[in-house]
C-alpha cells in the first residue's frame, strides 16, 4: 500500500465531486460557449458546487482544439489540447451496445463520477467499436460513453430520453423536427440510420451496431454542416494528399 497523496485529499479526488464540460475550439475560439456554460452551471447547481467563474483563458490558436472546463469546490479550472482524431472514417463507425448502465441521478449531468462511461468505453474497445452505448435499469438506450446518440426511424429523428443533453447534437438539430422520447433497446432493430454527436468528433454516421442480439448494418451518410463544431476536425488536404501548409 501507499499513503494517499495530499493532492487527492478533497471531494473531487475522493468522490469525483466535479462538474465539467468539453468544448471544441477553432483557431483558439471556443464554439457554442454559451450553451456549454449554461449546462455546466446547471450541473454545478445540482451538485452544490460554485458557479463557473473567471474570464476565458487565452488559448493557443490551433485549427482544432479541445477545451475542458472543470468546476470543483476549490474553483474553476481549464485545460486545452490539440484535437487530432485522425482521418475521417468515411464509411461511418461501429457502435457497441454495452452492458453499462447510467447512474439514475447523474445521467443528465457531466460529472467526475464517470466510471459507467469509462467501463462502457472499455467494453466497446474490446468489441472493436468506436463508441459504446449505455442503457438505464429498464433496458432503454440512454447515452453514449463519450458522445450523444441520434437515431432515425422511418425518416423521423429521435433523441433518446434520459441522458446528457448533448450540445453538439442540439446544434445539429437546430431548426430540424425531432422527437425526444424513451427508446427501448428492441427498437434499435428498426433504425434506418444513426449518428453519434460530440465536441471531439462532430456528427458522425453509424454504419454498424453490435450487441448481445447480433449486429445491425445501417446506411451511413455524412452531414454537410456549415457550423465548424459539427464536422470531423480533420486538417484540410491538398490535391496531392498532403496537409495544406495554410492549414497550420
C-alpha positions as CSV (number, residue, x, y, z in Angstrom):
1,X,0.0,0.0,0.0
2,X,0.9,3.6,-0.5
3,X,-0.2,6.7,1.5
4,X,-2.8,8.8,-0.1
5,X,-1.2,11.8,-1.9
6,X,-2.2,15.1,-0.3
7,X,-3.4,16.3,-3.7
8,X,-6.2,13.8,-3.6
9,X,-7.4,14.7,-0.1
10,X,-10.5,16.5,-1.3
11,X,-14.0,15.7,-2.5
12,X,-13.0,15.9,-6.2
13,X,-10.2,13.4,-5.8
14,X,-12.0,11.1,-3.4
15,X,-15.6,11.1,-4.7
16,X,-15.4,12.7,-8.2
17,X,-17.4,15.7,-6.9
18,X,-16.7,17.9,-10.0
19,X,-18.7,19.2,-12.9
20,X,-17.1,19.6,-16.4
21,X,-17.7,20.3,-20.0
22,X,-15.6,19.9,-23.1
23,X,-15.8,22.5,-25.9
24,X,-14.3,22.3,-29.4
25,X,-12.1,25.3,-30.2
26,X,-11.4,26.7,-33.7
27,X,-8.4,29.0,-34.1
28,X,-8.4,29.5,-30.3
29,X,-12.1,30.4,-30.1
30,X,-14.5,28.2,-28.0
31,X,-17.5,27.0,-30.0
32,X,-21.0,27.1,-28.6
33,X,-19.6,28.5,-25.4
34,X,-22.8,30.0,-24.1
35,X,-24.6,26.6,-24.3
36,X,-21.7,24.8,-22.6
37,X,-21.6,27.3,-19.8
38,X,-25.3,27.1,-19.2
39,X,-25.2,23.3,-19.0
40,X,-22.2,23.4,-16.7
41,X,-23.9,25.9,-14.5
42,X,-26.9,23.7,-14.2
43,X,-24.7,20.8,-13.1
44,X,-22.9,23.0,-10.6
45,X,-26.2,23.9,-9.0
46,X,-27.3,20.3,-8.9
47,X,-24.1,19.2,-7.2
48,X,-24.0,22.3,-4.9
49,X,-20.7,23.4,-6.4
50,X,-19.7,27.1,-7.0
51,X,-20.8,28.6,-10.3
52,X,-18.2,28.7,-13.1
53,X,-16.1,31.7,-12.6
54,X,-13.4,33.8,-14.2
55,X,-12.7,35.1,-17.7
56,X,-12.0,32.9,-20.7
57,X,-8.3,31.9,-20.8
58,X,-6.1,33.0,-23.7
59,X,-5.9,29.8,-25.8
60,X,-3.4,28.5,-28.3
61,X,-4.6,29.3,-31.8
62,X,-4.7,25.7,-33.1
63,X,-7.0,25.0,-36.0
64,X,-8.9,22.5,-33.8
65,X,-8.6,22.2,-30.1
66,X,-10.5,20.7,-27.2
67,X,-11.0,22.9,-24.1
68,X,-12.1,21.3,-20.8
69,X,-13.6,23.4,-18.0
70,X,-13.8,21.7,-14.6
71,X,-15.5,23.1,-11.6
72,X,-14.7,21.8,-8.1
73,X,-15.2,23.2,-4.6
74,X,-11.9,25.0,-5.0
75,X,-12.9,26.8,-8.1
76,X,-12.9,26.6,-12.0
77,X,-10.0,25.1,-13.9
78,X,-9.2,24.7,-17.6
79,X,-7.0,22.6,-19.9
80,X,-6.6,22.9,-23.6
81,X,-5.1,20.4,-26.0
82,X,-4.9,19.9,-29.8
83,X,-7.8,18.0,-31.3
84,X,-6.4,15.5,-33.8
85,X,-8.6,12.4,-34.2
86,X,-7.0,11.3,-37.4
87,X,-8.6,10.7,-40.8
88,X,-12.3,10.8,-41.1
89,X,-13.9,7.3,-41.1
90,X,-15.7,7.7,-44.5
91,X,-17.8,4.5,-44.1
92,X,-19.0,5.6,-40.7
93,X,-18.2,4.0,-37.3
94,X,-19.2,0.9,-35.4
95,X,-21.1,1.3,-32.1
96,X,-21.5,-1.4,-29.5
97,X,-24.5,-1.7,-27.1
98,X,-22.7,-2.4,-23.9
99,X,-23.8,-3.8,-20.6
100,X,-23.2,-0.5,-18.9
101,X,-26.0,1.5,-17.2
102,X,-26.1,5.2,-16.4
103,X,-26.4,6.5,-12.9
104,X,-30.1,7.1,-12.2
105,X,-29.5,10.6,-10.7
106,X,-26.4,11.7,-12.6
107,X,-27.2,10.7,-16.2
108,X,-28.3,14.2,-17.1
109,X,-25.1,15.8,-15.9
110,X,-21.4,15.7,-16.8
111,X,-19.6,14.9,-13.6
112,X,-16.3,13.5,-12.3
113,X,-18.3,10.4,-11.3
114,X,-17.5,9.0,-14.7
115,X,-17.0,5.3,-14.1
116,X,-20.1,3.9,-16.1
117,X,-18.9,5.7,-19.2
118,X,-15.3,4.6,-18.8
119,X,-16.3,1.0,-18.4
120,X,-18.6,1.3,-21.5
121,X,-15.7,2.6,-23.5
122,X,-13.5,-0.3,-22.5
123,X,-16.2,-2.8,-23.4
124,X,-16.7,-1.1,-26.7
125,X,-12.9,-1.2,-27.4
126,X,-12.9,-5.0,-26.7
127,X,-15.7,-5.3,-29.3
128,X,-13.6,-3.2,-31.7
129,X,-16.2,-0.5,-31.8
130,X,-15.6,3.3,-31.9
131,X,-18.3,4.0,-29.3
132,X,-20.2,2.2,-26.6
133,X,-23.9,2.9,-25.8
134,X,-25.4,2.7,-22.3
135,X,-28.9,1.9,-21.1
136,X,-30.9,2.6,-17.9
137,X,-32.1,0.0,-15.5
138,X,-35.3,-0.5,-17.6
139,X,-33.3,-1.5,-20.7
140,X,-33.8,1.7,-22.6
141,X,-31.0,3.3,-24.7
142,X,-29.9,6.5,-22.9
143,X,-26.5,7.7,-23.8
144,X,-23.0,7.1,-25.3
145,X,-19.8,6.7,-23.4
146,X,-18.3,9.9,-24.9
147,X,-20.9,11.1,-27.5
148,X,-24.7,11.6,-27.7
149,X,-26.7,9.2,-29.9
150,X,-29.1,10.4,-32.6
151,X,-31.4,8.0,-34.2
152,X,-33.7,7.9,-37.3
153,X,-36.7,5.6,-37.7
154,X,-38.7,5.9,-40.9
155,X,-37.3,9.4,-41.6
156,X,-38.1,10.7,-38.1
157,X,-35.2,11.9,-36.0
158,X,-35.3,10.7,-32.4
159,X,-33.3,11.8,-29.3
160,X,-33.2,9.1,-26.6
161,X,-34.5,10.4,-23.4
162,X,-32.7,10.3,-20.1
163,X,-29.1,11.1,-21.0
164,X,-26.8,14.1,-21.1
165,X,-28.3,17.0,-23.1
166,X,-25.6,17.0,-25.8
167,X,-24.6,20.4,-27.1
168,X,-23.2,19.2,-30.4
169,X,-26.4,17.2,-31.0
170,X,-28.6,20.1,-30.1
171,X,-26.7,22.4,-32.5
172,X,-27.1,19.9,-35.3
173,X,-30.9,19.6,-34.6
174,X,-31.5,23.3,-34.5
175,X,-34.3,24.1,-37.0
176,X,-35.0,20.3,-37.7
177,X,-38.0,18.5,-36.4
178,X,-37.2,15.7,-33.9
179,X,-38.8,13.7,-31.2
180,X,-37.3,13.2,-27.7
181,X,-38.6,10.0,-26.0
182,X,-37.7,6.7,-24.4
183,X,-36.1,4.2,-26.7
184,X,-36.3,0.5,-25.8
185,X,-33.3,-1.5,-26.9
186,X,-35.6,-3.6,-29.1
187,X,-36.4,-0.6,-31.2
188,X,-32.8,-0.4,-32.4
189,X,-33.7,-3.2,-34.8
190,X,-35.9,-0.8,-36.7
191,X,-33.4,2.0,-37.1
192,X,-32.9,3.3,-40.6
193,X,-29.9,5.5,-39.7
194,X,-28.0,6.7,-36.6
195,X,-25.3,9.2,-35.7
196,X,-23.1,9.9,-32.7
197,X,-22.5,13.6,-31.8
198,X,-19.8,15.2,-29.7
199,X,-17.3,18.0,-29.4
200,X,-14.4,15.8,-30.3
201,X,-15.8,14.3,-33.4
202,X,-18.8,16.4,-34.6
203,X,-21.7,14.5,-36.1
204,X,-20.6,11.0,-37.3
205,X,-22.7,8.4,-39.1
206,X,-23.1,4.9,-37.6
207,X,-22.5,2.0,-40.1
208,X,-23.0,-0.9,-37.7
209,X,-24.5,-1.5,-34.2
210,X,-23.4,-4.6,-32.4
211,X,-24.7,-6.1,-29.1
212,X,-25.9,-9.2,-27.4
213,X,-28.6,-9.7,-30.0
214,X,-26.3,-9.6,-33.0
215,X,-25.5,-6.8,-35.5
216,X,-27.4,-4.2,-37.4
217,X,-25.9,-2.7,-40.6
218,X,-27.0,0.9,-41.4
219,X,-26.6,3.2,-44.4
220,X,-24.0,5.8,-43.3
221,X,-24.5,9.4,-44.6
222,X,-22.3,12.2,-43.5
223,X,-24.0,15.5,-43.0
224,X,-22.6,18.6,-44.7
225,X,-22.7,21.2,-41.9
226,X,-21.7,24.8,-42.1
227,X,-21.1,25.0,-38.3
228,X,-17.4,24.2,-37.6
229,X,-18.4,22.4,-34.4
230,X,-20.3,19.7,-36.3
231,X,-17.8,18.4,-38.9
232,X,-15.0,16.0,-38.4
233,X,-11.9,18.0,-37.2
234,X,-9.6,16.9,-39.9
235,X,-6.8,19.1,-41.4
236,X,-7.6,20.1,-45.0
237,X,-5.7,18.2,-47.6
238,X,-4.0,19.5,-50.8
239,X,-4.6,17.8,-54.2
240,X,-1.5,15.6,-53.6
241,X,-3.0,14.2,-50.4
242,X,-0.6,16.2,-48.1
243,X,-1.8,18.6,-45.3
244,X,-2.1,22.0,-46.8
245,X,0.6,24.4,-45.3
246,X,-2.0,27.1,-44.9
247,X,-3.9,24.9,-42.5
248,X,-1.4,25.1,-39.7
